Amino acid sequence: MSPEGRLAQAAYAEEPVEAEMIQGLLEGAGIPSILQSAGLNSGRLITGGARPGYAHGPQRVMVYEERVEEARAIVAKALADNEGEAWPETANARHLEEARGRRRGYGRAGAFARIYLWAFVFFALTFGIFVLLRGG
């Protein structure tokens, strides 16, 4: 896209993958577009901010102002075509409410205690093997 044209938002997507799908749909129709991050969130702060080529969080799909109505119509048509599709029922979905799994109520402290216990066991065994091999 050339820097001379003004851009307008044609679509908004909560996920980067959804934004890329919309961008591909528009490119297939001959409408050039770019993705623009829609705000700053914790994921962007942790993973390096606004690095080029790295999408995280909500995205705006931007097109030239003169083609924004055409782009919005294409996106609306694609969304309307997908509304009629029924999702298949998850296997055994009716029985999920009745399912009773074995729940462990360790909590966060218990989880850390188990990790430390297994690490201690591992290092104790390693030390024992080292002593046996070195002593013989």
C-alpha positions as CSV (number, residue, x, y, z in Angstrom):
1,M,0.0,0.0,0.0
2,S,1.3,3.4,-0.8
3,P,1.6,6.0,1.9
4,E,-0.5,8.6,-0.1
5,G,-3.9,7.0,0.5
6,R,-5.9,7.5,3.6
7,L,-6.9,4.3,5.4
8,A,-10.2,3.4,7.1
9,Q,-11.2,0.5,9.2
10,A,-13.1,-2.2,7.2
11,A,-13.3,-4.8,10.0
12,Y,-12.3,-5.6,13.5
13,A,-11.2,-8.9,14.8
14,E,-10.6,-10.1,18.4
15,E,-8.0,-12.7,17.3
16,P,-5.0,-12.2,14.9
17,V,-5.9,-15.4,13.0
18,E,-9.4,-14.0,12.4
19,A,-7.9,-10.8,11.1
20,E,-5.6,-12.6,8.8
21,M,-8.5,-14.6,7.4
22,I,-10.4,-11.4,6.7
23,Q,-7.3,-9.9,5.1
24,G,-7.0,-13.0,2.9
25,L,-10.6,-12.7,1.9
26,L,-10.1,-9.1,0.9
27,E,-6.9,-9.9,-1.0
28,G,-8.8,-12.6,-2.9
29,A,-11.3,-9.9,-4.0
30,G,-8.4,-7.6,-5.1
31,I,-8.6,-5.2,-2.2
32,P,-5.2,-4.5,-0.5
33,S,-5.3,-4.3,3.2
34,I,-3.1,-4.1,6.3
35,L,-3.5,-5.2,9.9
36,Q,-3.2,-2.7,12.7
37,S,-3.1,-3.5,16.3
38,A,-6.1,-2.2,18.2
39,G,-4.6,-1.1,21.5
40,L,-2.0,-2.1,24.0
41,N,-2.5,-5.2,26.1
42,S,-0.5,-7.2,28.5
43,G,0.5,-9.8,25.9
44,R,2.1,-7.1,23.8
45,L,3.9,-5.7,26.8
46,I,5.3,-9.1,27.8
47,T,6.3,-10.3,24.3
48,G,8.0,-7.3,22.9
49,G,5.5,-4.6,22.3
50,A,4.7,-3.5,18.8
51,R,7.2,-5.6,16.8
52,P,6.5,-5.5,13.1
53,G,5.1,-8.7,11.8
54,Y,4.0,-9.9,15.2
55,A,0.3,-9.8,15.8
56,H,-1.1,-10.3,19.3
57,G,-4.6,-9.3,20.5
58,P,-7.3,-7.4,18.7
59,Q,-6.6,-6.2,15.2
60,R,-8.1,-3.7,12.8
61,V,-8.3,-4.5,9.1
62,M,-7.5,-1.3,7.3
63,V,-8.2,-0.5,3.6
64,Y,-8.1,2.6,1.4
65,E,-11.0,4.9,2.2
66,E,-12.4,4.7,-1.4
67,R,-12.7,0.9,-1.1
68,V,-13.9,0.6,2.5
69,E,-17.6,0.1,1.6
70,E,-16.8,-2.6,-0.9
71,A,-14.6,-4.3,1.7
72,R,-17.2,-4.1,4.4
73,A,-19.8,-5.6,2.0
74,I,-17.5,-8.6,1.3
75,V,-16.8,-9.2,5.0
76,A,-20.5,-8.9,5.8
77,K,-21.4,-11.4,3.0
78,A,-18.8,-13.9,4.2
79,L,-20.1,-13.6,7.8
80,A,-23.7,-14.0,6.6
81,D,-22.8,-17.1,4.6
82,N,-21.3,-18.8,7.6
83,E,-24.2,-18.1,10.0
84,G,-26.4,-20.9,8.5
85,E,-23.8,-23.6,9.1
86,A,-24.5,-25.8,12.1
87,W,-21.7,-26.9,14.3
88,P,-21.6,-30.7,14.9
89,E,-22.4,-31.8,18.4
90,T,-19.4,-32.7,20.5
91,A,-19.1,-36.4,21.1
92,N,-20.9,-37.3,24.2
93,A,-21.9,-33.7,24.9
94,R,-25.1,-34.8,26.6
95,H,-23.1,-36.8,29.1
96,L,-20.5,-34.1,30.0
97,E,-22.8,-32.6,32.7
98,E,-23.1,-36.0,34.4
99,A,-19.3,-36.8,34.2
100,R,-17.6,-36.9,37.5
101,G,-13.8,-36.9,37.1
102,R,-11.3,-37.5,39.9
103,R,-10.6,-34.0,41.2
104,R,-7.6,-33.3,43.2
105,G,-7.9,-30.3,45.5
106,Y,-4.2,-29.6,45.9
107,G,-4.4,-25.9,45.1
108,R,-1.4,-23.9,44.1
109,A,0.6,-24.5,47.2
110,G,0.1,-28.3,46.9
111,A,1.1,-28.2,43.2
112,F,4.4,-26.4,44.1
113,A,5.0,-28.9,47.0
114,R,4.6,-31.8,44.5
115,I,7.0,-30.2,42.1
116,Y,9.6,-29.7,44.9
117,L,9.1,-33.2,46.2
118,W,9.6,-34.8,42.8
119,A,12.7,-32.6,42.2
120,F,14.1,-33.7,45.5
121,V,13.5,-37.4,44.7
122,F,15.2,-36.9,41.3
123,F,18.3,-35.2,42.8
124,A,18.5,-37.8,45.7
125,L,18.4,-40.7,43.2
126,T,21.0,-38.9,41.0
127,F,23.3,-38.3,44.0
128,G,22.9,-41.9,45.2
129,I,23.8,-43.2,41.8
130,F,26.8,-40.9,41.7
131,V,28.0,-42.0,45.1
132,L,27.6,-45.7,44.1
133,L,29.5,-45.3,40.9
134,R,32.3,-43.2,42.4
135,G,32.8,-45.4,45.5
136,G,33.2,-48.6,43.5
